[in-house]
Amino acid sequence: MPTNCFLASFGAETHRFGLKAPELFVVHPDHGSLRVDYCGVLMVVSEPARGVEAQRILFERLTGYRNKQGQQWGIPVWEFAKKGAGR
């Protein structure tokens, strides 16, 4: 689901539950989405979301949980893209 479709469908719920960009749109600062342990849920799941709850995002066959114990967040994907532009 493209970002604009996700936000159009679930933006209000996302805001209400306090989901922030680091929980949705981040990647590893050096390895991008190859290091999924640093990624936000929307960066590693390619199927459309079907719902947003306080502690998780629901997809057809998967569930992305927030606040995983020991989670290390990466950088926003748009910052990663800027880094690549200068290479």
N, C-alpha and C positions, 0 to 999 in steps of 0.2 A: 504494500500500500504506500503510495507516495506520501511524503510528509504532509503536503497540503490536504490530501484526502483524510489522513489520520486526524489532523487538527480540526478540519471542518466537521468530522463526525464525532470526535471525542475531546475537542479542546476544552469545553466547559467542564467536563468531568475531570480531565487532567488537571486543570487549574484548581478545581474544588478540592481534590485530594492532595494538592501540594506537590504533584510530580514536577520536577525541574528538568532542565535541559540535560544535566549530567546523568539523569536516570534514563534518558531517552536517546540522545543524539551524540554520544561521545565515543571516541575510539582511542586506542593506544597511541601515545604521542610519537612513537617511532615506527610502529609496525601496523598502524591502522586497524582494520577489522580482523587481521590475522591473530591477534591476541584477544579473543572474545571475553576473557576474564576482566578486561578493562572497558568493555563496550557497553553502551546503553542498549536497552532491549530492542529498540527499533532499528538498530544497526546490525543485528545478527539474525533477526527473524524476517523472512521474506514474505510470509503469508499475511493477508489482511487481518487487522485486529477486529475482534467482534465485541469487545467490551473492555471497560476500564473500571477497576475497583480500587479501594484504598491501598491495598498492598500488592496488586498485581494487574497485569494487562493480559487479557484473554485473547487467544488466537484460535484458529480452527482446531489444531492438534496439539498446541503447546500453550504454556503459561509462562509469562515472564514476571518474576517476582522482584520487588524492589527491596532495598536495604538488606542485601545479602551480607551475612556476617563476614567481616574482613574485606569487603569490596574495596578495590582501589579504582578510582575513576580516572579515565583518560582525559582527553581534551575534546572540545566540540569539533565535530567533523569539518566544519567550515574553517576552523583554525588549522587543522591538519592539511586541508586542501591548500591553504595559503602557503604553508611550509613547502609543499611540493611544487608550487608555482615558481619558486626561485631556483629550483634544481636544474 
